[in-house]
């Protein structure tokens, strides 16, 4: 799904009128069946409007276990490399 909008979002990033800010939001389902981390960017676009885009939603392996922070950073690595 994200691949359909990747070029559009890349163009928005290249033409942004501000710094690109990245935030992460972790979600987990009840009984630990699924956990994901949302990778979100925030910036001002060419029309000087505040924009928020979800650019990734990788699954977190090992949710609620020691070292989950490392898992979170490793999950976002493919997104950062684009």
Secondary structure by P-SEA (a helix, b strand, c coil): ccccaaaaaaaaaaaccccbbbbbbbbbcccccbbbbbbbbbbbccccbbbbbbccccccccccccaaaaaaaaaacccccc
